[in-house]
Amino acid sequence: MSIWAILSGIEGNLIAYEAVLADIKRQTPKVTDLFILGDVINANPASGKVIERIQQPRSGELVAQVCKGWWEEQLLMLHGYVQPIEPNPLMEKYGAATAKQLWDSIPKETVEWISNLDFGFMELDCLLTHGSSINVLEELTPQSSPLQLFDRVMRTQANRLFCGRSGQTFRYHIKDGSVSSTVITLDGIQPSQSEEASERYIIGVGNVGRNPNVSTYTLYSPNTDKLQFKTVRYGSGKGFN
């Protein structure tokens, strides 16, 4: 039976990542696949160490499948690998000093590795990605517009959309819904098309490194559709649930 561990947002926090890996090893039944949905790095000199740890799993550890996140996208913009956005999201949110720190924190050979990461993973009837089905920058939460959530999951033809951008753990259930679209051309209004969906879910997988001493991640069994949100406390007052 397959058991997936789905992480996001290590954000250069190697201690938090180690704590989550230790928790994954304790799981019964055994975790069979490890997915990291972006934001492995941030403007933190330890980010390079996190990438090294991911690239070189220890004996008996799972090989992580990693996709791009918000921070990876910002780094690639700085290095000219992707089309820049105006106003620049990194500069607007954190300023020039943080942009320089991000540049200085990641070796150029590591930037090349990051540039080759996938946008996401389509596994069985699940899409696993950082932001949404349209880009890594978009943040989906339970407070997002129901129409927006419906559109993002319908674009993928997936029944489960796992995302990490918000840092929250949540499960948003779309019981049923439909969208009608009409195209107007020079020849007039074309016949409308409708799409219907039922029993779709958008799942926030949590955040590993952002909050001091507390990490969250997700376990999922595609065989049974069982979903578990896990909390790992490390450092002072450490524990697991």
C-alpha positions, -999 to +999 in steps of 0.1 A: +000+000+000+013+035-009+017+061+018+028+096+007+045+121+029+038+156+014+058+186+027+062+222+017+080+253+030+112+240+045+125+276+039+161+268+047+153+254+082+174+223+083+166+215+119+129+215+111+134+193+081+154+167+101+126+166+127+100+159+100+122+132+084+125+116+118+088+116+123+083+101+088+105+072+097+083+065+127+051+061+107+032+028+105+024+017+079+057+028+063+058+059+041+066+049+005+069+083-013+082+117-003+071+149-021+083+184-013+061+210-028+085+240-031+099+267-009+129+245+001+149+277+003+145+313+014+170+342+019+189+321+044+225+309+041+214+275+055+193+269+024+222+254+005+226+229+033+189+219+030+193+213-007+225+192-001+205+171+025+177+166+000+201+156-028+220+132-006+195+111+014+210+088+040+209+050+038+173+038+040+158+072+034+134+080+006+145+100-024+125+132-023+106+144-054+108+182-054+090+209-073+094+247-075+079+271-050+076+308-045+111+313-032+126+291-060+107+312-085+120+345-070+156+331-072+152+321-109+138+356-117+169+371-101+192+349-123+171+355-155+159+319-158+122+330-159+104+361-171+105+388-145+072+402-131+065+439-124+063+448-097+088+422-086+071+401-058+103+396-038+113+433-038+077+444-031+073+421-001+108+420+014+129+447-002+163+449-019+183+436+011+165+403+012+168+400-026+206+404-023+207+379+006+188+354-015+213+358-043+242+354-019+227+324-002+224+300-031+255+289-051+252+292-089+255+254-094+225+250-071+205+276-091+210+253-121+195+224-101+166+245-091+159+256-126+153+219-136+127+213-109+092+204-120+062+226-117+043+198-100+035+161-101+005+143-115+001+111-096-029+089-102-059+113-098-038+139-078-020+170-087+008+180-062+021+215-067+032+245-047+007+273-056-022+263-078-027+246-112-019+279-130+013+291-112+035+288-082+028+323-069-010+318-064-021+311-029-052+289-023-068+289+011-103+279+025-111+317+023-104+318-015-133+324-038-153+291-043-153+299-080-115+303-080-110+270-061-134+252-084-117+266-115-082+256-103-091+220-096-111+216-128-082+228-149-062+198-138-088+170-144-075+158-110-098+148-081-072+159-055-052+191-057-024+193-030-008+227-025+017+243-001+018+280-008-005+291+021+015+271+047-019+260+062-033+225+066-068+222+053-091+201+032-116+220+010-144+197-003-162+206-036-193+184-034-207+194-068-206+223-092-206+234-128-191+262-149-206+274-182-184+293-207-194+311-239-170+322-267-179+353-288-162+354-322-166+375-353-192+350-365-213+356-333-218+338-301-208+301-301-227+274-282-219+275-245-200+246-229-205+233-194-182+215-171-194+197-140-175+183-111-183+163-080-162+150-050-131+171-056-107+182-029-081+210-025-057+201+003-032+224+020-002+203+031+012+226+059+046+242+063+078+227+077+102+256+085+084+289+089+071+286+125+098+282+152+097+247+168+066+236+150+063+219+117+032+205+098+030+181+070+006+157+054+003+119+050-019+105+023-028+070+011-040+070-025-053+035-020-077+043+008-080+081+004-070+085+040-056+119+049-037+129+080-023+162+090+008+158+112+024+182+136+060+179+148+073+199+177+111+201+179+135+220+201+121+229+235+088+212+242+093+188+213+068+161+206+046+146+178+009+142+170 
